[in-house]
Amino acid sequence: MKGPLESALRIGRFSKLHPNIEVRIEASEQPIDLLAEAIDIGVRYGGGKWPGLDAVRLFSPRLIVVASPDLLIHGPLTTPADCLRYPLLHDRRRTDWSTWFAT
């Protein structure tokens, strides 16, 4: 799996090879109309079921639990339920934790 740094380097190489093609990257949680906005490609995070769009999976996320050592003074995390002793940080959709716990 390639990471964000490798992707950025590939975009840079593409731009050098094709200076007449403008590459702009904009991040937004708002759905956009690719045709109305004259956008050639969109990258979305999620399940891949968006009406009217063709979706190709680029990669699957790796969900891992991380914590500051200072938070673990009461003992290590040995079961998934142990995570519930601490605040869980997540994005607005709040889907990653339920996926991680289910796995």
N, C-alpha and C positions, 0 to 999 in steps of 0.2 A: 504494500500500500504506500502510495506516495503522499508526502505531507504537504502542508501549505507552502513551505519554503521551496520545494521542488516545483510546485505549480507556479509560483511567482517567477522562478528562474525560466521556466518554459514560456511564460507569457512575455518575459523580457526578450528572449531569443526570437520569438515570433515577431515582436515589434521591430526588432532590428532587421529581420529578413523581409518584412513587409511594412516599411515606413508609411506607405500610403493608406494603410488600414488603421483607423482609430480604434484603440482598445480602451474601453472605459469599464470600470467595475463599480457598481453601486450596490450597497447592501440595504435591504428593506424587508420588513415583515409583511408589508402590504402586497396583496396579489396585484399583478400588473397585466395589462393586455399587450402581449408581444407585438401584435399587428398594429394596434393603434399608436403604440409608443415607438415604432420603427426599431425594435430591438431584435437582434438576430438570434440570441440564445439567452436562456434564463437558467439559473441553477437554484434549485430549491431544496430545502431540508424537510424531510417528512416521509410519509408512506408511499408517495408516488402516484396517488390516485387524485388527479386534478382533471375535472371534466373539460373536454375540448383540447387537451394537451397530450402529446406523446412524451412519455417519461422513460429515461434510461438510467438505471442505477449506476452511479459512479463508484460508490463504496459504501460499506456499512459502518456505522459509527462503532467505536470501541468505548463502552461505558465502564469507567473505573471509579472507585471511591478514593478520594484523597482527603487528608485532614492535616491540620497543623499538629505537630507533636504536643504542643501545649494543651490542645483539647483532649488529648488521650491520657491525661494524668490519672484518670479513674480506671484505667485498664484498656487493653487492646480491643479492637473490634474482632470478634470471633464468629459472629453470626450476622446475617443481614439485619435482624431485628435490633442489634446493638446500634446501628446507625440512627435509630429513632430517638436515641438519647441526646442527639445534637441537632441543631438547625440544619436543614437540607437546602442547599443552594441549587437553583434550577432556573431554566428559562421561563418565559411567560406561559408557555403551553403546559408546563408541568408534566410532560409525558415521559421524560427520561427516567425518573425515579421509579415509576410504576413498571416500566419495561425492565429496568435493572432488577427490581425486587422479584418480578415474575420469572426472570431468568435464573 
